Amino acid sequence: MTSLTGKKIIVVGGSSGIGFGVAATALEHGAEVVIVGRSEDKLKAAEERLGAGHMTAIAADMANEADVSRMFEQAGAFDHLVATAGTPPPNDPIGETDMDFARGFVDGKLIGSVMLAKHAVRKLNKGGSMIFTSGINKDRPPVPGGAVVAAVAGSFTYFARALALELAPTRVNIVSPGWVDTEMWDEIVGEAKTGYFEQMGGRIPAGRIARPADIAPAYLYLMQNEFMTGETVHIDGGQRLV
């Protein structure tokens, strides 16, 4: 396992949720962190929460290729890319799918990751890695309404396998979390979140819903393990089992 001290890590989606947890944990391990997000206000708030340390923030929209290219130019050479950014998924039954919303979700999650990989290779140091995020919906899709998000989440496993071969020795891996208590859940279900979490937390072997700090170590493991590539790491508290 290699040290992260002095390594530069770009965390796309680092202003909140899992990405914020990864940024905080990486800073604790001596890394230099660049957090990226669309909202300058959220980035500023994240900087204040993270406190003093070797970090910078860059505002960029991952659905805009010009923004993606500019972000990597601004960040400069780096060692690890972590992509956790996402938007609420479509949840309509397939016969009622809003195609504009579905296309927007695919563009933001999958095509956005392709753009990140395209531009990251120009600045990624030798021996570095890329880590993308899928999720439990590929294994336990909600019914009805889970087809689109399951298809997108599932595609990341094959995306990583192909890139691991194409970009070797650069390593490419996926983290697949279960439910995590992040701000996005407030946006998706609002006040009903507590009930959802109590119900699912009582079912899964871990006995509770994850916090971002529970998930962040999986990303650090993939950065530090130089023999791990083309893999999907599940960290879901056993949610796939129920």
N, C-alpha and C positions, 0 to 999 in steps of 0.2 A: 504494500500500500504506500503510495507516494504522499508527500506532504502537500497541503494547499497553501502553506505560508508563502506569500509573495506572488501567488498565482492570480491572474485576472479572470474573473468570472462575470459573464454577462447574463443577467437574469431578466428575461422578457416576461413581464407580468409581475415584476418584483415589488410593486407598490402595495400589494394586498395579497391575502390568501396564502396559498402554498408557496408562491414565489417569494413573498415577504419572509416566510419561514426559512426558505432556502438562503436568502440573502443574509438574514440574521445569523444563521448557523455558520455560514461560510465566513462571515466576519469574525466570529468567535474562533475560527480555525486559522486566522491570520491571512485570509485571502483579501485581495483587492476586488471590490464588487461594483459593478455598474448595473443599476436597476433601470429598466425601461418600461414605459407605460404610455398610454394615450393622454391621461389627465395630468397636467402640471400641478394642479392642486393636490391630487393624491400622491404624486411623487414627492412634493414638498412635505406633506404630512408624514410620509414614510421615512424621509430623511431625518425628520425630527425624532421619530420613534426609534430609529436605529442608532441615533446618537453619533458621537465622534467615532471616526474610523476611516479606513481607506476605501471611500466610496464616492461615486458620482451618480447623477441621475440624468437620463436623457429622455425627452418626450418624443415619441414616435408612434405612428399608427401602423400596425403590422399588416393592415389590409392595403397599404399604399407602398408600392415597390420603391418609389423614390425616397420615402421616409426610411425604409429598411436599409437601403444603400447608404443614405446619409448617416444613419445611426452607427453602422459599422465603421464608416470613415471617421466619425467623431470619437468612437471608443478606441480605435487603434488596435494594434495586435493584442490578442487575448489567448487564454488557455482553454476555457470551457464555456460552452453555451448551454443555458438551461431555458427551456420554453415552457411556461406554465399558463400563459395568457389564454383566456377563453371568454365566451359569452354564453348566456343562457341558451340551451338547445331547443330546437323545435320539439313540441310534445303533442301535436295533433295526430289523431288516427290517420293512417296513410291516405284514406279517401278524402280527407279534409286538409291535406298538406298545403300550406301556403308556400308556393314554389320560390317566391322572392325571398322569403325568410329562410327557407332551406338552403338556397344558393348562398345567401349571406353567411350562414353558419358554416357551410363547407369552405367558402372562401376564407373566412376568418380563422378557422381551425386548421384545416388541411393545407389549403393553398398558401396560407400564411406561413406554415412550417416549411413548405417547399421553398418559399422566398427566403426565409431565414437561412436555410441550408445553402442555397445558391450564393448568397452574398457573404455568409460566414466563412466559406472556404478561402476567401481572399485574404482574411486577416487571422485565421486560426493558426496558432503556433504548432509546430511538430510535437506529437505526443499528446495533443489535446483531445477533446471529446465534445460531442453534442448529445444533449439529453432532451427528449420530447416527452409530452404527457398525454396519456390516453385516459382510461378510466373504467370503472366497474360496469358501465352500461353496455360494453361489448360482451360481457359475460352474463350479466343479469339485466337484459333490456327491459325497461318498463313496458307494460302491455295494457292498453294500446298506446301507440305514440312513440315507441322507442326505436323504430327502424332506422331513421336517419342518423341519430346520434350513435347507435350501435355500429352502423356501417363506417362512420368516420373514425370512431374510437378504435375499432378493429383494424382499420387500415394502417395504423401506426406501427404495428408489429412488423408488417411486411415492408413498410417504408424504411424502418431501421435496418432490417436484414439486408436490403438492397444497397443502402447507403454505406453500411459497414464494409461491404465488399468493394464498392466503387471508390470509397475514400480511404481505404486502409493505407497506412496504419492508424489514421484518425478513427477513434471509436465512436459508435453511434448506438445509443440505447434508449429504452422507453421506461418510464415509471407509470404504473397503473394503480392509482389509489382507489379506495372505496369512497364512501361518503366522508367528507371532511367539513368541519364546521368553519365555513368561510363566508365572506360577505355575499357571495353569489347566491347562497341559499336564501338569504333575506330577500333578495330580488326575485327569486323564483317562487317561493311559497309564503313569504312574509311571516306573519305571526303564527302560522301553522307549523313553522320549523320545529318548535319545541316538541310538539306531538309526534312529528315524523321521526325525530331523533330518538325520543324515548322508545318508540316502537321498534325501530331498527336496532338501536343499541341493546335492547333486551334480547334480540334474536341472534346477533353475531357472537362468535366465540370470544372475541376480545371484550365484550360486555359494555362497550360504549362506542360513540362516534369519535373518529380521529380529530385531532387538532393539527394545524399546520406543522407544529413542532414535532409531531409524531411521524410525519411524512418526509420532512427535510433530510433526515439521515440517509434515506435511500438514494437521493441525488448525490450526496457527498460520497457515498460508497462507490457509485458509478464513476465519479470523477477520479477517485483515488486508486481504483482497481484497474491496473493497466492490462489485465487479461480478460476484461469483460467487454464484449462488443456484440452487436446484433441481437441483444436480448431484451425481453420485457420483464421487468421486476414488479411483481404484484405485492402491494402493501395495503391490505384492505381489512385487516383484523379478522380474516376468515369469512368476509361477506360473500365471497364466491361459493362458499360451501353451503349456504342456507337459501 
